[in-house]
């Protein structure tokens, strides 16, 4: 699974129109790979443990719903980080164009604030 995720990230890296989209795609791919790995491992163990098809189907259904829920939750909770990365990117691009650097006015998320202190 990690190889598939790495291949997806390398393929999508140069197709993103902006850094903000690239961050969102990287987060989505990372979560999707983790969920897929959990799903594959659990399903393979389930097939070995259960002999009845309805039991395996029920486990797969529960795992698929849990995986979709975790992906949706991650994307929802990651929105502030992705949105917060727009202002620093704009400030850096203004600096590249020969302008003056001005720190973003909007408060950063805790992650971006810590990165700024580094």
Buried (B, 14 or more C-beta within 10 A) or exposed (E): BEEEBEEBBEEBEEEBEEBBEBBBBBBBBBBBBBBBBBBEEBBEEBBEEBEEEEEBEEBBEEBEEBBEEBBEEBBEEBEBBBEBBBBBBEBEEEEEEEEEEEEBEEEBBEEBEEEEEE
